[in-house]
Amino acid sequence: MSARVWMPLPDRDFDPTESSVPWRALTGAGHEVVFATETGGSAPEADPRMLTGVLFGKMGAAPDAKAAYAEMQQAPAFRSPVPFASLDVSTFDGLVLPGGHAPGMRPYLESEALRAQVRAFWALDRPVGAICHGVLVLARTTEGGPDAKGASVIAKRRTTSLTRTMELAAYYTTFWKLGRYYRTYEATVEDEVKAALVDPAAQFDRGPFILSDPSTLREGDRRAFVVQDGRYLSARWPGDAYLFAKSFLALLEPGRAAAGS
């Protein structure tokens, strides 16, 4: 049966691979993807450096991912996203939280309107997938709301995210040219996510060591990695996007999702 999945995005600077590869997998399987932004109305724009190449044409999206993004740009739902606050999350079967690291990601990562909707959807116990910085949205979404000082919704879950090694390697490779482009915040994504967990040593998994240019990775790469804990799925970076998309599709199948609970 067809499912409805919502995918929130910032107005700019999200990762084109982490958004379009899951989108293509979902729509290709006959599911509906509804895009949402802070205010809605206008089509968001991916990080341009990831489309042209971050440094000397390298470290960007792979050709197949760029093609998927070009297709996604033409989708009516992408061209007319809805505002975060207007969503009725109970009408959706799944949620996908893409990442990205450039400055335009910060309004998305800091949005209380988005966290309120994520909190409401998480309580429904339906499939939630987050990749790279998208995991930060969950780490920052607390039970009971921002004034309740509750634990993160993923406080007791197994998870991964962009690892400290990956983030710092990209930063030190490019800082001479791009400054803090790869450092969205002072704390690394891994450090902030682990701080939201009850037992970081047992719950956080970095996966296999990898420092490749993501534009060289392809579907089926053996180094791709995801972590599933019940109906929650997480991944680290664009190189995991194909496995992430395939694994999230499996979560949308009720029998398989229940088996993973």
Accessible surface in RSA format (square Angstrom, percent):
REM  Atomic radii and reference values for relative SASA: ProtOr
REM  Chains: A
REM  Algorithm: Lee & Richards
REM  Probe-radius: 1.40
REM  Slices: 20
REM RES _ NUM      All-atoms   Total-Side   Main-Chain    Non-polar    All polar
REM                ABS   REL    ABS   REL    ABS   REL    ABS   REL    ABS   REL
RES MET A   1   229.23 118.7 157.90 104.5  71.33 169.8 131.01 111.4  98.22 130.1
RES SER A   2    84.07  71.0  48.34  64.5  35.73  82.3  39.97  85.1  44.10  61.8
RES ALA A   3     7.74   7.1   7.00  10.8   0.74   1.7   7.74  10.9   0.00   0.0
RES ARG A   4    79.21  33.3  79.21  40.4   0.00   0.0  39.36  53.8  39.85  24.2
RES VAL A   5     0.00   0.0   0.00   0.0   0.00   0.0   0.00   0.0   0.00   0.0
RES TRP A   6     0.00   0.0   0.00   0.0   0.00   0.0   0.00   0.0   0.00   0.0
RES MET A   7     0.00   0.0   0.00   0.0   0.00   0.0   0.00   0.0   0.00   0.0
RES PRO A   8     0.00   0.0   0.00   0.0   0.00   0.0   0.00   0.0   0.00   0.0
RES LEU A   9     0.52   0.3   0.52   0.4   0.00   0.0   0.52   0.4   0.00   0.0
RES PRO A  10     5.29   3.9   0.79   0.7   4.51  16.4   5.29   4.4   0.00   0.0
RES ASP A  11    82.58  57.8  72.43  72.1  10.15  24.0  30.89  72.7  51.69  51.6
RES ARG A  12   130.80  54.9 130.63  66.6   0.17   0.4  45.05  61.6  85.75  52.0
RES ASP A  13    10.08   7.1   9.97   9.9   0.11   0.3   0.00   0.0  10.08  10.1
RES PHE A  14     0.62   0.3   0.62   0.4   0.00   0.0   0.62   0.4   0.00   0.0
RES ASP A  15     3.80   2.7   3.30   3.3   0.50   1.2   1.15   2.7   2.65   2.6
RES PRO A  16     0.00   0.0   0.00   0.0   0.00   0.0   0.00   0.0   0.00   0.0
RES THR A  17     7.01   5.0   7.01   7.1   0.00   0.0   6.02   8.1   0.99   1.5
RES GLU A  18     1.11   0.6   1.11   0.8   0.00   0.0   0.00   0.0   1.11   0.9
RES SER A  19     0.00   0.0   0.00   0.0   0.00   0.0   0.00   0.0   0.00   0.0
RES SER A  20     0.00   0.0   0.00   0.0   0.00   0.0   0.00   0.0   0.00   0.0
RES VAL A  21     5.31   3.5   4.17   3.8   1.14   2.7   4.21   3.7   1.09   3.0
RES PRO A  22     1.32   1.0   1.18   1.1   0.14   0.5   1.32   1.1   0.00   0.0
RES TRP A  23    27.39  11.0  27.39  13.3   0.00   0.0  23.58  12.6   3.81   6.2
RES ARG A  24    67.28  28.2  65.84  33.6   1.44   3.4  35.02  47.9  32.26  19.6
RES ALA A  25    29.35  27.0  15.13  23.3  14.23  32.4  26.61  37.5   2.75   7.3
RES LEU A  26     2.44   1.4   2.44   1.7   0.00   0.0   2.44   1.7   0.00   0.0
RES THR A  27    49.13  34.9  33.27  33.7  15.86  37.8  27.93  37.5  21.21  32.1
RES GLY A  28    69.93  86.2   0.00   N/A  69.93  86.2  35.83  98.3  34.10  76.4
RES ALA A  29    56.46  51.9  20.39  31.5  36.07  82.1  33.22  46.8  23.24  61.6
RES GLY A  30    49.28  60.8   0.00   N/A  49.28  60.8  35.36  97.0  13.93  31.2
RES HIS A  31    28.20  15.4  21.00  14.6   7.20  18.4  12.38  12.8  15.82  18.4
RES GLU A  32    81.19  46.6  75.03  56.8   6.15  14.6  37.29  72.1  43.89  35.8
RES VAL A  33     5.86   3.9   0.00   0.0   5.86  14.1   0.00   0.0   5.86  15.9
RES VAL A  34    18.49  12.2  18.49  16.7   0.00   0.0  18.49  16.1   0.00   0.0
RES PHE A  35     1.12   0.6   0.12   0.1   1.00   2.6   0.12   0.1   1.00   2.9
RES ALA A  36     0.06   0.1   0.00   0.0   0.06   0.1   0.00   0.0   0.06   0.2
RES THR A  37     1.12   0.8   1.12   1.1   0.00   0.0   0.12   0.2   1.01   1.5
RES GLU A  38    72.89  41.8  62.10  47.0  10.79  25.7  37.14  71.8  35.75  29.2
RES THR A  39   103.47  73.6  84.69  85.9  18.79  44.8  69.92  93.9  33.56  50.7
RES GLY A  40    13.20  16.3   0.00   N/A  13.20  16.3   0.55   1.5  12.65  28.3
RES GLY A  41    55.57  68.5   0.00   N/A  55.57  68.5  36.82 101.0  18.75  42.0
RES SER A  42    84.68  71.6  76.94 102.7   7.74  17.8  42.52  90.5  42.16  59.1
RES ALA A  43    45.17  41.5  26.81  41.4  18.36  41.8  26.81  37.8  18.36  48.6
RES PRO A  44     3.04   2.2   0.00   0.0   3.04  11.1   1.34   1.1   1.70  10.6
RES GLU A  45   115.82  66.5 115.82  87.6   0.00   0.0  30.50  59.0  85.32  69.7
RES ALA A  46     5.18   4.8   0.00   0.0   5.18  11.8   0.00   0.0   5.18  13.7
RES ASP A  47     3.71   2.6   3.71   3.7   0.00   0.0   0.77   1.8   2.94   2.9
RES PRO A  48    81.88  59.7  81.23  74.0   0.65   2.4  81.88  67.6   0.00   0.0
RES ARG A  49   100.86  42.3 100.48  51.2   0.38   0.9  18.45  25.2  82.41  49.9
RES MET A  50     6.46   3.3   6.19   4.1   0.27   0.6   6.19   5.3   0.27   0.4
RES LEU A  51    45.31  25.2  38.52  27.6   6.79  17.1  38.52  27.1   6.79  18.3
RES THR A  52   106.45  75.7  79.64  80.7  26.81  63.9  74.30  99.8  32.15  48.6
RES GLY A  53    14.38  17.7   0.00   N/A  14.38  17.7   2.25   6.2  12.13  27.2
RES VAL A  54     9.52   6.3   0.00   0.0   9.52  22.9   0.00   0.0   9.52  25.8
RES LEU A  55    19.42  10.8  16.40  11.7   3.02   7.6  17.92  12.6   1.50   4.0
RES PHE A  56   167.98  84.0 129.20  80.0  38.78 100.9 144.23  87.4  23.75  68.0
RES GLY A  57    52.73  65.0   0.00   N/A  52.73  65.0  22.41  61.5  30.32  67.9
RES LYS A  58   127.87  62.4 127.87  78.5   0.00   0.0  70.28  63.3  57.59  61.3
RES MET A  59    33.10  17.1  32.39  21.4   0.71   1.7  25.16  21.4   7.94  10.5
RES GLY A  60     2.15   2.7   0.00   N/A   2.15   2.7   2.06   5.7   0.09   0.2
RES ALA A  61     7.12   6.5   0.00   0.0   7.12  16.2   2.23   3.1   4.89  12.9
RES ALA A  62     7.15   6.6   5.06   7.8   2.09   4.8   5.06   7.1   2.09   5.5
RES PRO A  63    85.04  62.0  78.31  71.4   6.73  24.5  80.69  66.6   4.35  27.0
RES ASP A  64    58.54  41.0  52.56  52.3   5.98  14.1  25.14  59.2  33.40  33.3
RES ALA A  65     0.51   0.5   0.51   0.8   0.00   0.0   0.51   0.7   0.00   0.0
RES LYS A  66    77.22  37.7  72.63  44.6   4.59  10.9  29.48  26.5  47.74  50.9
RES ALA A  67    47.26  43.5  39.18  60.5   8.07  18.4  46.49  65.5   0.77   2.0
RES ALA A  68     0.00   0.0   0.00   0.0   0.00   0.0   0.00   0.0   0.00   0.0
RES TYR A  69     8.10   3.8   8.10   4.6   0.00   0.0   5.77   4.3   2.33   2.9
RES ALA A  70    50.80  46.7  48.11  74.2   2.69   6.1  48.60  68.4   2.20   5.8
RES GLU A  71    85.88  49.3  75.23  56.9  10.65  25.4  41.46  80.2  44.42  36.3
RES MET A  72     0.00   0.0   0.00   0.0   0.00   0.0   0.00   0.0   0.00   0.0
RES GLN A  73    66.45  37.2  64.16  46.9   2.29   5.5   6.42  13.7  60.03  45.5
RES GLN A  74   122.41  68.5 107.68  78.7  14.73  35.1  46.02  98.0  76.39  57.9
RES ALA A  75    16.61  15.3  11.19  17.3   5.41  12.3  16.45  23.2   0.16   0.4
RES PRO A  76   109.87  80.1 103.53  94.4   6.33  23.0 107.45  88.7   2.41  15.0
RES ALA A  77    39.70  36.5  28.08  43.3  11.61  26.4  37.31  52.5   2.39   6.3
RES PHE A  78     2.15   1.1   2.15   1.3   0.00   0.0   2.15   1.3   0.00   0.0
RES ARG A  79   128.51  54.0 119.74  61.0   8.77  20.9  22.58  30.9 105.93  64.2
RES SER A  80    72.89  61.6  61.97  82.7  10.92  25.2  31.10  66.2  41.79  58.5
RES PRO A  81     4.97   3.6   0.00   0.0   4.97  18.1   0.24   0.2   4.73  29.4
RES VAL A  82    50.47  33.2  49.70  45.0   0.77   1.9  50.47  43.9   0.00   0.0
RES PRO A  83    48.20  35.1  48.20  43.9   0.00   0.0  48.20  39.8   0.00   0.0
RES PHE A  84     1.26   0.6   1.26   0.8   0.00   0.0   1.26   0.8   0.00   0.0
RES ALA A  85    81.04  74.5  53.98  83.3  27.06  61.6  57.70  81.3  23.34  61.8
RES SER A  86    75.54  63.8  39.72  53.0  35.82  82.5  45.23  96.3  30.31  42.5
RES LEU A  87    19.95  11.1   5.91   4.2  14.04  35.3   8.68   6.1  11.27  30.3
RES ASP A  88    82.13  57.5  72.35  72.0   9.78  23.1  35.89  84.5  46.24  46.1
RES VAL A  89    12.23   8.0  10.89   9.9   1.34   3.2  10.89   9.5   1.34   3.6
RES SER A  90    59.25  50.1  46.55  62.1  12.70  29.3  31.29  66.6  27.96  39.2
RES THR A  91    66.54  47.3  48.86  49.5  17.68  42.1  54.49  73.2  12.05  18.2
RES PHE A  92     4.70   2.4   4.42   2.7   0.28   0.7   4.70   2.9   0.00   0.0
RES ASP A  93    60.60  42.4  58.66  58.4   1.94   4.6  12.15  28.6  48.45  48.3
RES GLY A  94     0.00   0.0   0.00   N/A   0.00   0.0   0.00   0.0   0.00   0.0
RES LEU A  95     0.00   0.0   0.00   0.0   0.00   0.0   0.00   0.0   0.00   0.0
RES VAL A  96     0.05   0.0   0.05   0.0   0.00   0.0   0.05   0.0   0.00   0.0
RES LEU A  97     0.00   0.0   0.00   0.0   0.00   0.0   0.00   0.0   0.00   0.0
RES PRO A  98     1.08   0.8   0.30   0.3   0.78   2.8   0.34   0.3   0.74   4.6
RES GLY A  99     0.03   0.0   0.00   N/A   0.03   0.0   0.00   0.0   0.03   0.1
RES GLY A 100     2.95   3.6   0.00   N/A   2.95   3.6   2.95   8.1   0.00   0.0
RES HIS A 101    16.21   8.9  15.45  10.7   0.76   1.9   5.18   5.3  11.03  12.8
RES ALA A 102     2.81   2.6   2.81   4.3   0.00   0.0   2.81   4.0   0.00   0.0
RES PRO A 103    84.97  61.9  76.76  70.0   8.21  29.8  79.80  65.9   5.17  32.2
RES GLY A 104     4.09   5.0   0.00   N/A   4.09   5.0   2.19   6.0   1.91   4.3
RES MET A 105     0.22   0.1   0.22   0.1   0.00   0.0   0.22   0.2   0.00   0.0
RES ARG A 106   103.93  43.6 103.93  53.0   0.00   0.0  22.99  31.4  80.94  49.1
RES PRO A 107    84.34  61.5  73.58  67.1  10.76  39.1  81.77  67.5   2.56  15.9
RES TYR A 108     3.97   1.9   0.58   0.3   3.39   8.8   2.45   1.8   1.52   1.9
RES LEU A 109     0.86   0.5   0.00   0.0   0.86   2.2   0.00   0.0   0.86   2.3
RES GLU A 110    75.02  43.1  61.07  46.2  13.95  33.2  25.09  48.5  49.93  40.8
RES SER A 111     8.25   7.0   0.15   0.2   8.10  18.7   8.08  17.2   0.17   0.2
RES GLU A 112    86.81  49.8  78.47  59.4   8.34  19.9  57.85 111.9  28.96  23.6
RES ALA A 113    33.48  30.8  20.31  31.3  13.16  29.9  29.09  41.0   4.39  11.6
RES LEU A 114     0.00   0.0   0.00   0.0   0.00   0.0   0.00   0.0   0.00   0.0
RES ARG A 115    34.96  14.7  34.96  17.8   0.00   0.0   2.96   4.0  32.00  19.4
RES ALA A 116    49.10  45.1  43.05  66.4   6.05  13.8  43.28  61.0   5.82  15.4
RES GLN A 117    22.25  12.4  22.25  16.3   0.00   0.0   4.15   8.8  18.09  13.7
RES VAL A 118     0.26   0.2   0.20   0.2   0.06   0.1   0.20   0.2   0.06   0.2
RES ARG A 119    42.76  18.0  40.60  20.7   2.16   5.2  29.42  40.2  13.34   8.1
RES ALA A 120    44.49  40.9  33.08  51.0  11.41  26.0  41.05  57.8   3.43   9.1
RES PHE A 121     0.00   0.0   0.00   0.0   0.00   0.0   0.00   0.0   0.00   0.0
RES TRP A 122    38.93  15.6  31.48  15.2   7.45  17.5  19.24  10.3  19.69  31.9
RES ALA A 123    85.05  78.2  47.95  74.0  37.11  84.4  58.09  81.8  26.96  71.4
RES LEU A 124    64.32  35.8  43.81  31.3  20.50  51.5  48.21  33.9  16.11  43.3
RES ASP A 125    80.86  56.6  70.43  70.1  10.43  24.7  31.55  74.3  49.31  49.2
RES ARG A 126    78.42  32.9  74.39  37.9   4.02   9.6  17.98  24.6  60.44  36.6
RES PRO A 127    11.43   8.3  11.43  10.4   0.00   0.0  11.43   9.4   0.00   0.0
RES VAL A 128     2.46   1.6   2.46   2.2   0.00   0.0   2.46   2.1   0.00   0.0
RES GLY A 129     0.00   0.0   0.00   N/A   0.00   0.0   0.00   0.0   0.00   0.0
RES ALA A 130     0.00   0.0   0.00   0.0   0.00   0.0   0.00   0.0   0.00   0.0
RES ILE A 131     0.00   0.0   0.00   0.0   0.00   0.0   0.00   0.0   0.00   0.0
RES CYS A 132     6.42   4.9   6.42   7.2   0.00   0.0   0.00   0.0   6.42   6.9
RES HIS A 133     0.35   0.2   0.35   0.2   0.00   0.0   0.27   0.3   0.08   0.1
RES GLY A 134     0.00   0.0   0.00   N/A   0.00   0.0   0.00   0.0   0.00   0.0
RES VAL A 135     0.00   0.0   0.00   0.0   0.00   0.0   0.00   0.0   0.00   0.0
RES LEU A 136     1.48   0.8   1.48   1.1   0.00   0.0   1.48   1.0   0.00   0.0
RES VAL A 137     1.08   0.7   1.00   0.9   0.09   0.2   1.08   0.9   0.00   0.0
RES LEU A 138     0.00   0.0   0.00   0.0   0.00   0.0   0.00   0.0   0.00   0.0
RES ALA A 139     8.61   7.9   0.81   1.2   7.80  17.8   0.92   1.3   7.69  20.4
RES ARG A 140    44.96  18.9  31.17  15.9  13.80  32.9  22.33  30.5  22.64  13.7
RES THR A 141     0.00   0.0   0.00   0.0   0.00   0.0   0.00   0.0   0.00   0.0
RES THR A 142    31.73  22.6  31.73  32.2   0.00   0.0  28.24  37.9   3.49   5.3
RES GLU A 143    95.71  54.9  91.34  69.1   4.36  10.4  29.19  56.5  66.51  54.3
RES GLY A 144    65.31  80.5   0.00   N/A  65.31  80.5  34.58  94.9  30.73  68.8
RES GLY A 145     8.04   9.9   0.00   N/A   8.04   9.9   8.00  22.0   0.04   0.1
RES PRO A 146    81.40  59.3  53.69  48.9  27.71 100.7  59.76  49.3  21.65 134.5
RES ASP A 147   137.21  96.1 110.46 109.9  26.75  63.3  40.80  96.0  96.42  96.2
RES ALA A 148    59.46  54.7  25.29  39.0  34.18  77.7  36.72  51.7  22.74  60.3
RES LYS A 149   193.99  94.6 156.98  96.3  37.01  88.1 110.27  99.3  83.72  89.2
RES GLY A 150    28.79  35.5   0.00   N/A  28.79  35.5  18.87  51.8   9.91  22.2
RES ALA A 151    57.53  52.9  39.96  61.7  17.57  40.0  50.69  71.4   6.83  18.1
RES SER A 152     8.35   7.1   2.57   3.4   5.78  13.3   2.57   5.5   5.78   8.1
RES VAL A 153     9.75   6.4   2.23   2.0   7.52  18.1   2.23   1.9   7.52  20.4
RES ILE A 154     0.00   0.0   0.00   0.0   0.00   0.0   0.00   0.0   0.00   0.0
RES ALA A 155     6.85   6.3   6.52  10.1   0.33   0.7   6.52   9.2   0.33   0.9
RES LYS A 156   174.72  85.2 150.11  92.1  24.61  58.6  94.41  85.0  80.31  85.5
RES ARG A 157    60.49  25.4  60.49  30.8   0.00   0.0   9.79  13.4  50.70  30.7
RES ARG A 158   106.60  44.8 106.58  54.3   0.02   0.0  45.62  62.3  60.98  37.0
RES THR A 159     0.00   0.0   0.00   0.0   0.00   0.0   0.00   0.0   0.00   0.0
RES THR A 160     0.00   0.0   0.00   0.0   0.00   0.0   0.00   0.0   0.00   0.0
RES SER A 161     0.00   0.0   0.00   0.0   0.00   0.0   0.00   0.0   0.00   0.0
RES LEU A 162    18.72  10.4  18.72  13.4   0.00   0.0  18.72  13.1   0.00   0.0
RES THR A 163     6.29   4.5   6.29   6.4   0.00   0.0   3.76   5.0   2.54   3.8
RES ARG A 164    76.53  32.1  76.53  39.0   0.00   0.0  30.16  41.2  46.37  28.1
RES THR A 165    60.02  42.7  52.72  53.4   7.30  17.4  29.43  39.5  30.59  46.2
RES MET A 166    17.00   8.8  11.32   7.5   5.67  13.5  11.82  10.1   5.18   6.9
RES GLU A 167     3.13   1.8   1.71   1.3   1.42   3.4   2.11   4.1   1.02   0.8
RES LEU A 168    44.92  25.0  44.91  32.1   0.01   0.0  44.92  31.5   0.00   0.0
RES ALA A 169    32.67  30.0  21.35  33.0  11.32  25.8  31.06  43.7   1.61   4.3
RES ALA A 170    16.36  15.0  12.58  19.4   3.78   8.6  15.74  22.2   0.62   1.6
RES TYR A 171    34.55  16.1  34.55  19.7   0.00   0.0   5.97   4.5  28.58  35.2
RES TYR A 172   134.47  62.8 122.11  69.5  12.36  32.2  82.31  61.9  52.15  64.3
RES THR A 173    70.48  50.1  58.32  59.1  12.15  29.0  42.42  57.0  28.06  42.4
RES THR A 174     0.06   0.0   0.06   0.1   0.00   0.0   0.00   0.0   0.06   0.1
RES PHE A 175   100.33  50.2  92.71  57.4   7.63  19.8  92.71  56.2   7.63  21.8
RES TRP A 176   150.20  60.3 113.83  55.1  36.37  85.4 111.96  59.7  38.25  62.1
RES LYS A 177   130.82  63.8 103.59  63.6  27.22  64.8  48.03  43.2  82.79  88.2
RES LEU A 178    28.72  16.0   8.39   6.0  20.32  51.1  15.01  10.5  13.71  36.9
RES GLY A 179    34.70  42.8   0.00   N/A  34.70  42.8  31.53  86.5   3.17   7.1
RES ARG A 180   115.96  48.7 102.67  52.3  13.28  31.6  68.65  93.8  47.31  28.7
RES TYR A 181    11.22   5.2   4.68   2.7   6.54  17.0   9.28   7.0   1.94   2.4
RES TYR A 182    21.48  10.0  20.88  11.9   0.59   1.5  16.71  12.6   4.77   5.9
RES ARG A 183    27.79  11.7  21.03  10.7   6.76  16.1   0.00   0.0  27.79  16.8
RES THR A 184     9.85   7.0   1.23   1.3   8.62  20.5   5.80   7.8   4.05   6.1
RES TYR A 185    32.72  15.3  27.26  15.5   5.46  14.2  31.90  24.0   0.83   1.0
RES GLU A 186   140.55  80.7 126.01  95.3  14.54  34.6  65.88 127.4  74.66  61.0
RES ALA A 187    51.46  47.3  36.94  57.0  14.52  33.0  45.15  63.6   6.31  16.7
RES THR A 188     7.02   5.0   6.56   6.6   0.47   1.1   6.56   8.8   0.47   0.7
RES VAL A 189     4.09   2.7   3.20   2.9   0.89   2.1   4.05   3.5   0.04   0.1
RES GLU A 190     0.08   0.0   0.08   0.1   0.00   0.0   0.00   0.0   0.08   0.1
RES ASP A 191    54.19  38.0  45.92  45.7   8.26  19.5  19.47  45.8  34.71  34.6
RES GLU A 192    44.24  25.4  39.77  30.1   4.48  10.7  24.79  47.9  19.45  15.9
RES VAL A 193     0.00   0.0   0.00   0.0   0.00   0.0   0.00   0.0   0.00   0.0
RES LYS A 194    43.74  21.3  43.57  26.7   0.17   0.4  21.40  19.3  22.34  23.8
RES ALA A 195    88.20  81.1  46.84  72.3  41.36  94.1  59.73  84.1  28.47  75.4
RES ALA A 196    23.15  21.3   7.24  11.2  15.91  36.2  18.30  25.8   4.84  12.8
RES LEU A 197    13.17   7.3   0.00   0.0  13.17  33.1   0.98   0.7  12.19  32.8
RES VAL A 198   102.95  67.7  72.95  66.0  30.01  72.3  79.81  69.3  23.14  62.8
RES ASP A 199    68.58  48.0  66.75  66.4   1.83   4.3  21.26  50.0  47.33  47.2
RES PRO A 200    44.11  32.1  43.36  39.5   0.76   2.8  43.36  35.8   0.76   4.7
RES ALA A 201    99.79  91.8  61.53  95.0  38.26  87.0  72.94 102.7  26.85  71.1
RES ALA A 202    72.19  66.4  40.21  62.1  31.97  72.7  49.70  70.0  22.49  59.6
RES GLN A 203    17.84  10.0  16.42  12.0   1.41   3.4  14.49  30.8   3.35   2.5
RES PHE A 204    19.11   9.6   1.91   1.2  17.20  44.8   2.05   1.2  17.05  48.8
RES ASP A 205    57.20  40.1  53.96  53.7   3.24   7.7  13.67  32.2  43.53  43.4
RES ARG A 206   109.18  45.8 104.25  53.1   4.92  11.7  34.91  47.7  74.26  45.0
RES GLY A 207    24.92  30.7   0.00   N/A  24.92  30.7   7.04  19.3  17.88  40.0
RES PRO A 208    58.43  42.6  44.35  40.4  14.08  51.2  56.45  46.6   1.98  12.3
RES PHE A 209   151.49  75.8 122.16  75.7  29.34  76.3 128.92  78.2  22.58  64.6
RES ILE A 210     8.39   4.8   2.22   1.7   6.17  14.9   6.18   4.4   2.21   6.0
RES LEU A 211    93.90  52.3  57.02  40.8  36.88  92.7  62.93  44.2  30.97  83.3
RES SER A 212    34.22  28.9  18.69  24.9  15.53  35.8  14.23  30.3  19.99  28.0
RES ASP A 213    30.69  21.5  20.24  20.1  10.45  24.7  21.10  49.6   9.59   9.6
RES PRO A 214    21.76  15.9  15.78  14.4   5.98  21.8  15.78  13.0   5.98  37.2
RES SER A 215    21.71  18.3  17.40  23.2   4.31   9.9  10.04  21.4  11.67  16.3
RES THR A 216    86.15  61.3  62.76  63.6  23.39  55.7  61.12  82.1  25.02  37.8
RES LEU A 217     8.99   5.0   6.04   4.3   2.95   7.4   6.60   4.6   2.39   6.4
RES ARG A 218   122.47  51.4 117.32  59.8   5.15  12.3  61.41  83.9  61.06  37.0
RES GLU A 219   132.76  76.2 108.09  81.8  24.66  58.7  31.36  60.7 101.39  82.8
RES GLY A 220    68.71  84.7   0.00   N/A  68.71  84.7  41.75 114.6  26.96  60.4
RES ASP A 221    34.78  24.4  18.21  18.1  16.57  39.2  14.03  33.0  20.75  20.7
RES ARG A 222   236.24  99.2 201.33 102.6  34.91  83.1  84.90 116.0 151.34  91.7
RES ARG A 223    94.28  39.6  93.37  47.6   0.91   2.2  42.45  58.0  51.84  31.4
RES ALA A 224    23.03  21.2   7.79  12.0  15.24  34.7   9.78  13.8  13.25  35.1
RES PHE A 225    37.59  18.8  36.32  22.5   1.27   3.3  37.59  22.8   0.00   0.0
RES VAL A 226    31.06  20.4  16.90  15.3  14.16  34.1  16.90  14.7  14.16  38.4
RES VAL A 227     3.39   2.2   0.92   0.8   2.47   6.0   3.39   2.9   0.00   0.0
RES GLN A 228    70.48  39.4  52.77  38.6  17.72  42.2  17.60  37.5  52.88  40.1
RES ASP A 229    37.23  26.1  33.55  33.4   3.68   8.7   5.25  12.3  31.98  31.9
RES GLY A 230    14.20  17.5   0.00   N/A  14.20  17.5   9.69  26.6   4.52  10.1
RES ARG A 231    59.12  24.8  55.90  28.5   3.22   7.7   5.35   7.3  53.77  32.6
RES TYR A 232     1.55   0.7   1.18   0.7   0.37   1.0   1.28   1.0   0.27   0.3
RES LEU A 233     0.48   0.3   0.48   0.3   0.00   0.0   0.48   0.3   0.00   0.0
RES SER A 234     0.00   0.0   0.00   0.0   0.00   0.0   0.00   0.0   0.00   0.0
RES ALA A 235     0.00   0.0   0.00   0.0   0.00   0.0   0.00   0.0   0.00   0.0
RES ARG A 236     0.58   0.2   0.58   0.3   0.00   0.0   0.00   0.0   0.58   0.3
RES TRP A 237    18.86   7.6  18.86   9.1   0.00   0.0  18.15   9.7   0.71   1.2
RES PRO A 238    18.51  13.5  15.13  13.8   3.38  12.3  15.48  12.8   3.02  18.8
RES GLY A 239     8.87  10.9   0.00   N/A   8.87  10.9   4.09  11.2   4.78  10.7
RES ASP A 240     0.06   0.0   0.06   0.1   0.00   0.0   0.00   0.0   0.06   0.1
RES ALA A 241     0.00   0.0   0.00   0.0   0.00   0.0   0.00   0.0   0.00   0.0
RES TYR A 242    33.41  15.6  27.30  15.5   6.11  15.9  26.20  19.7   7.21   8.9
RES LEU A 243    60.88  33.9  55.96  40.0   4.92  12.4  59.21  41.6   1.67   4.5
RES PHE A 244     0.00   0.0   0.00   0.0   0.00   0.0   0.00   0.0   0.00   0.0
RES ALA A 245     5.00   4.6   2.93   4.5   2.07   4.7   4.16   5.9   0.84   2.2
RES LYS A 246   149.45  72.9 144.83  88.9   4.62  11.0  89.04  80.1  60.41  64.3
RES SER A 247    22.14  18.7  15.71  21.0   6.43  14.8  11.39  24.3  10.75  15.1
RES PHE A 248     1.71   0.9   1.71   1.1   0.00   0.0   1.71   1.0   0.00   0.0
RES LEU A 249    39.38  21.9  37.74  27.0   1.64   4.1  37.74  26.5   1.64   4.4
RES ALA A 250    18.37  16.9  16.62  25.7   1.75   4.0  17.82  25.1   0.56   1.5
RES LEU A 251     4.80   2.7   3.13   2.2   1.67   4.2   3.40   2.4   1.40   3.8
RES LEU A 252    21.19  11.8   2.28   1.6  18.91  47.5   4.06   2.8  17.13  46.1
RES GLU A 253    84.82  48.7  83.28  63.0   1.54   3.7  35.09  67.9  49.73  40.6
RES PRO A 254   112.47  82.0 101.57  92.6  10.90  39.6 109.92  90.7   2.56  15.9
RES GLY A 255    57.51  70.9   0.00   N/A  57.51  70.9  44.09 121.0  13.42  30.1
RES ARG A 256   149.23  62.7 139.11  70.9  10.12  24.1  45.22  61.8 104.01  63.0
RES ALA A 257     3.61   3.3   3.53   5.5   0.08   0.2   3.61   5.1   0.00   0.0
RES ALA A 258    57.04  52.4  43.51  67.1  13.53  30.8  44.56  62.8  12.47  33.0
RES ALA A 259    89.62  82.4  49.06  75.7  40.56  92.3  62.10  87.5  27.52  72.9
RES GLY A 260    32.49  40.1   0.00   N/A  32.49  40.1  19.68  54.0  12.81  28.7
RES SER A 261    88.82  75.1  31.41  41.9  57.41 132.2  55.58 118.4  33.23  46.6
END  Absolute sums over single chains surface
CHAIN  1 A    11039.8       8554.1       2485.8       6337.3       4702.5
END  Absolute sums over all chains
TOTAL         11039.8       8554.1       2485.8       6337.3       4702.5
